[in-house]
Amino acid sequence: RSGDANAIAYHYHQAEDDRAARWLIEAGQQAERTFAWMAAVDLYEAAARQLRPRHDTRSEYCRLIADIARLVRFDDPERGLHYLEEALEHAHAAEDQELVGACLVERGLLRTNVGSVKLGIEDVLQGLEILDDLGRIEAVEAQRGFTIRGSVGLLLSNAGRFQESLDFWIQYFAKDSERVKAWGNGLARTCAMLGRPDEAREKCAEMLSAAQAQNHSLNAISAAVSEVTFVAMPYFFDDVGYRKAVWDQYRKLQLGSSGFSNHPINLVAPPADGPGFIGSRDWGTWRTWQRKITGFGYSFWGHYGCAMSGMLSRLQGDAAHAEAQVSSVLLDGPNTEPGSTPSFYASTMLQCLAADLALDRDEVGDAFPWLEAHDRWQEWSGAVLGLAEGQLGWARYSRVAGNLDKSRKHAERAYEYASDPRQPLALIAADRFIGQLDVDEEMYDEAAVRLTASLELAVRCEAPFEQALTMVVMAERAAKLGEVDEARGLIKRVREICEPLGAKPTLERVDAIEALLPRTRQSSEDHPFGLTGREIEVLQLVARGRTDAEAAEELFISPRTVSQHLRNAYNKLGVNNRAEATRVAVEAGIV
């Protein structure tokens, strides 16, 4: 008979029979078990309208609308909050403390999804305390289908309250290792953030194994994507075999769990080339992934998506979009208080991004409060992950401000943080930055050592874009030493990587380096009139009738840079406009 719950519920409902509510609820439970959450919501709402909060149905009604709130927490959290406010009112009226506790937990979880993180955690902790006093935690967990204590540990970790998260796990799960394995996601993230990658890796593996044994798809996906994000990416990026194995595991779980296709955890996961996406050669990968990850609201993975989207936008020269990602998460700018966002990790990445955007504009005054905020958040949380990035931010700040000694001290400190525990991507960046400082101070032998170390590690990581960033500094060093052929070779390799990515700022930087190269006899033979390779590319596009904007689009540089290349070409050709430049270029066989 249960297999016909939908049909039975429909007929009772049409007949306005009081038995319809029970069958609507059973049909909803069937839908929920197959992850058809919105279908379950429709059935539960129909049952709620039938039950109404009468004296004899108040408790059942409260549980039902609390279930609705839980199911809409990702798609429509505001709607869920409305239901929970009503449920709490009836639970208090019925003097049902168990329901009050359960509804407080649900409301707390939803509040974190709409931005009230501190209030949300307070609700969850208060609800947990009520249920603990009643000795009803396990019973409510069984009814609700999720582990309340596991959710609390995860919330505390996500908000950056890492020591509280650790204490919580010890308090509630010290004698229950199976629950730790089943809900160790928060513990794994906490260990990773506190600089304990081996423990984090172990907890992710335990949770994944337990979730697969229980056929719990969402827990399995959560464990796998956490291992990608918090373990493989920051700590084991140069262990390419492990990194790819973790990614492949995640992809298999994701593809086998169609019921979660619209869950933020799937929508913000890295693209098909895995956690090395920053190093991808495929501009289409960057662009496609960015379209997926924007607009997923006030949640841990939604904010992580904003951070990743902002970082990629800056690398593509789209500062406006990058700044929009910062302001969408850090609502009070650098004054945003720690613990007030659902993702400490994403928030600190966005603070560094905001500082970088300001320094891109040479506005050190705007960068300063962001770097101070990052330091404040790191100290407040006790987090180790992120310290190296913060020091690199201060190193760049000091370099732009003209204080190279102070810049070097920060960069060396960043290298120390990146070395213990070892963080390959941060080491690549630290070596590269110190190499840049050596070039600035004409310490070319020292620069070669640092830049070679940076490039070799980037190669081992199979991260082409990181290689390109290092080769830019190597090209600058070669140019200053007069090693023109070496500089040109490096510039060519950088363009091969960065043009498909649309990495405009990097391309414009190598254009500037190339423009300063001396006109050797060899280069004069290769490029008549002493034109650079990029100037010839611009002339060829102009000869085909391209506007500055169209040429910029094809070359992945800005229209202003195209205009500068044209002015340089006019001077070398001895002409004053596009038509004359085209004529001379045609006569010289350039186009």
Disulfide bonds with the S-S distance in Angstrom:
none
